[in-house]
Amino acid sequence: MIPTIDIQPLFTSDSDELARIDQTIYRAAHQSGFMVITGAPHQTELGPDRRQSMLRLFTLPAEEQRKLWKKNFEPKNPNLYRGWFPLHSADSFRREGFEIGPDCLRPLPQLAVPDLLYEPSVFPPKNLLPDWAAHVADFYRAMEHIGNVLMASISRSLGISESIFSNAFQDGISTLRLLRYPERGVPQHTAANEPSAFIRHQQQNFEIVCGAHVDTGLVTLLADCDVPGLQAQTQSGDWLDVEIPEGGFAVNFGGLLSRWTGQRLRATRHRVLSAGPERFSIPFFFEPRPDTLIMPLPIPNIKPFKPFLFGDYLWDKTTQFYENYGLEHLRPAHPDYQDPWASSVMVKDRT
């Protein structure tokens, strides 16, 4: 069962309640790696009206959408890391998406040596989507706040200074992603020779539109969606529907955070099913600065590993996703970087 946790006490000064919620969050992170949270503030900024406002992006005329495509899909465009990946970014045509960075909220830091991961975001024309940029900024700010509060809670449970994570996320490069899964035909009955993308679940046929995977990063927060489909896998291998109440968020912990914490936190495989209707999703990938050094935390008996920079790791994993194939040479890693998950089975997909 996916635990549902009211995190409202994390935003108050009641120390007894804070300790209780810390323990509850850590238990969920350690045992299931997946949870649903409720009680977060910023209900206006994160509410259904604001989410629908942000999703207006997908109503833009095709010619305006193309102006926002990433450079590897429209060579005339300057943006490569941020922006739109169209349906044909993968052969399956199962989804399209738009990725936004921290400059929706604040200026990017001025670096002596430019970093592709700090590439400016692209935005639609204000006259076509009034208030869109302001709503995106509000949403991004609120999600960062929740992410920082969750990481502070995890820090307390691990017995480490809250400053380790809070410093890492200062000037971080978190990604707000808007996703659209178009309406698709799902057969009512599947024969033995049907593609493996179709499965039977609760006496209904579904298509797997986002394959089973572990998020490669640290923490993913996912806003509720009117069309269900998100599933998480238990340690026994069963798949559970993730039911997110109105105003709630699904939270899952990624492979990097699991590694960073010496597997104290669990990274959980999840996937997305579709029964056919159009579906939207708004994940927020909470990410630190590219120059954050990932090294064993000061936790007793933690297994050592070779330190590496988050930016090298992120670009290595990002360029394994369908929409970024063939771009790895554009941001070379430091010479001593080694994939910390070389023997793992992280899949090339994201929620």
N, C-alpha and C positions, 0 to 999 in steps of 0.2 A: 504494500500500500504506500502511495506517495504521501508523505506527511504534509499537512497544512499548518502553517505557523503564523500567528498574529504577531508581527514584529513591532507593533506600536510602542511597547516599552523601551525599545532601543532608542527612541527619540525623546524619552523623558529622563528625569533624574532619580527615579526610584531604584536604588542600588539592589534591593532584594529581587525585584522583578527583572532587572537587567541580568543578574546572575542566572536566574531561571531560564530566561530566553536564550542567553549565551549557551547554556548547556543543551537546550532543545535544538538550537541551530547546529551546534557541533555534532550532536548525535545523528541528525539527519545527514549532515555532510559526510560524516565518517561511515555511516551504515548504508545509506542509499545513494548519496551523491546527487540527489534530486529532491527538491521540495517546492511547495507552493507557498508564497507569502501573501499575507493580507495586512491591512492596518498601516500601510505606508502613507506618509503625508503627501501633499501636492496633488490631491485628488482632482482639482481642476486641470492642472497641467498634464496629468496622466490619464484623464478621463476619456470616455468613448467619443465625445465630440472632438477632442483634440486629435485622437488617433485617426478618426475619419478625415479630419482636416489634412493631416499629413499624407494620408493615402490618396488624396486628390491628385497627387503626382501622376498616378497611373491613368488619369483622364486626359492628360495633355495630348494634343494632336501628335501624330506620328513624327512629323517633321521637327517638332519641339523636343520630343523624346530623343531623337537621334543626335541633337546638339549636346545632349548630356551623356551620350555613350562614352565608354572608356576608349582610349586610343587604339587598343588592339581590335576594336570592332568598328571604329570610325577613325581612320588615320589622320583626318584633318583636325581632330580634337586634341587639345593639349593634355587632358587629364588621363592618368593611367591607373592610379591606385584608388582614387575616389570617383564616384559617379555611377553610371548605369551599366549593368550588364544585361543584354537583351535575351529573349527567349532562345535564340540560336547560339547562345554561349556554350550550350551542351547539346548533343544530338537528341536528347530526350524531349526538348522543348517543354519541360515540366515547370519551369519557373523563371522569373526575371526579378531583378532587384536593383536597388539604389543604395549606395553607401556614402555616409556622411561622417565627417571628422569633427574634431573639437572647435574648428574655426567657425562653426555655426553659432558658437557661444562666445568665444574669446579669440584674440589674435594669436596666431601661431608664434612660437618662440623664434627669435632671430639666432640662427646657428652659424658658427664660423664655417662649418662644412655642411652643405645641404644634405638632407636625408629624404629620400623618396617617401618614407613613411609619414613625413610631415607635409606631404603634398596638399595644397589648398583644395578644399571641396568645391564642387560646382553646384550652382543653384538655378532653379527655373526662374523665368522672368516674373517679377513681382506683380505685374499687371495681369498675368494669367492666373496666378494663385495668390490672391491677397491674403496677408497674415500667415502664409505658409511658413516663411522663414522664422517668424517670431514663435510660432507654435513648436517648430522643430527645436529651436533653442531652449524653450521652456522644458520640453520633454527631455532633452539631452541633460540639462542641468539637474533635473529631478532624478534621473537615472544614475548620474554620477554620485549624487548625494546618497542614494540607497546603496550603491555599490561600496562607497567608503564606509558606511555604517556597518554593512555586513562584514567587510574585511576587518574592521575594528573588533567586532564580536568574535570572529575567528581568531584574531590575535590574542585576545584575552583567554580564550579557551586553550590555545597552544602554549600560553605562558610566555609570550614574546612581546616586545615593545610594539605598541600600535604604530609607532613612527616608521617601522620597517616598510609596511605596506603604504601608509599614508604618504611617505616621501616618494616612493616609487610611482605612485599615481599622480603626483604633482606634475602638471603639464603632460599628462598621459595622452594617448592617441586612441582612446576608445572609439569604437565604430557603431554608429546607429544604422541599422540596415532595414530598409522597407522591402518586403517581399510580396510578390504576387504569384500565386499558383493558378493558372487559368482553368476554366471549366474543361473537364475531360470526360470522354465516354468511358464508363466502367461497365464491363459486361455483367449481366445479371447472374449468369452461371459461367463457371470456368471449367474448361475441359482439361484433361491430363496434359495436353500439349500447349496450354496457354503459357505466355511468358511468365517467368517467375516474379515479375513486378506486380502481379495480381495475387492477393491472398484473401482467404475467408476469415472474417472476424465478426463475432456476435451475429451469426447467420446472415451476413451481408458481405458482398464483395468490395474490396478496396484495392486501389493502386498505391504502391509505395512510391511516393513522389520525391521523397528525400530519404536516401538509404541509411541504414543503421551506421552510426558513427559516434565517436567521442569528440567533443569540441577540443580543439588543440590548445586553447588559451587558458584563462584563469576562471572567470565567472561570466556566465551568460544569464541575462534577465530577459524574459520573454513576456510581452503583454498578452492579455487574454484575447481570444479570437472568437468571433461569432460562429465559425465553422470549426468543429473539433477535428482532431487528427493526430495530435502529438502523442507519442507513446514513449515510455521509458522501460528499459529492460532490467529485470531484477537479477540478483546474483544467481538465482536458479535457472535463468534463461527465459523466464516468462515475460510477456509484454503487457504493460499496464497502461491504460488510457490516463493521460494527465488532464484532469479536469480543473480548469482555472476559473474561479468565481469572478463575477464582475468586480473590477477594481483590484484584482489580484495579479500576481505574476508567477510564472514558473522560474525557478532558479536551478541551474545545474553548474557543477564545478568541472573545469576542464582538465585535460591531461597535464598541462604545465603546472597548475596549482597542486595537483596530486603529487607530481614529482618534487616540486619546491618544498612541500610539507612532509616529505618522506613517506608518502602514501597514507598520511593520517586522514586526508580527505579523499574521497572516492570519485573517480571520473566515470560517469555512467553513459552507456550507449543509449541512444535514442533515435527515433525516426519519425517520419511524417507520412500518414496515410490520407488518401483522398477517396471519397465516395462519388466524386464527380463534380460537385459545385465549385465555383470559383472560391478561392481561399486567400486571405491575406495574413501576414505575420510581421511582427515588429520586434526582432531581437536586438538587444543591446549587448555588445561584447566589451566588457570592462577591461581596459588594457593600460599598462603603465607606459612610461617613457621608453623609447627605443634603447637608450643607453643604460637601462636598469640591468644591473648584474644579478643574474639568477645563480645563486649559490646555496648550499645547504643552510637552512635556518638554524638558529641556536636552540635546537630541540634535543633533549637527551636521546642518545642512541640512534640518531638519524643517519641513514646510509649516505656515505659521501658520493659526490659525483663531480665531474669536471665543470667549473663555472662557465657561463656563457652569457652573452648579451641578449636581452629580449628581442631587440630589433632583428638580429641575425636569425633567431629562431622563428620569429613571426614571418619574415619574408620567405624563409625556407618552406614553411608550411603553406603560406598564402599562395605561392606559385605552384602548389600541387592541386589547387582547386581548378575545376574546369575553366572558369572564367579568366584564369590567370596563367594558363599553360604557356610555357615558352618565354617567360619574363624573368626567370631567375638571374640571368646575367646582368640585369639592369641595376641590381644592388648587391654587389659581391659581399659575402660575409667576411669577417676578419679571418686571417689565414689559419688560426688555431681552432676555428669553430668546428664542432662535430655534432651531428644530430643526436640529441640526448635520447631520442626514441628510435634509434636505427633499427632495433629489433622488434618494435611495436607494430600494431596493426591499425593505426589511426587511418581513417578512411577520408577520401578526398571529397568531403561534403560538409555543409553547415546547415544548421536549422533554418 
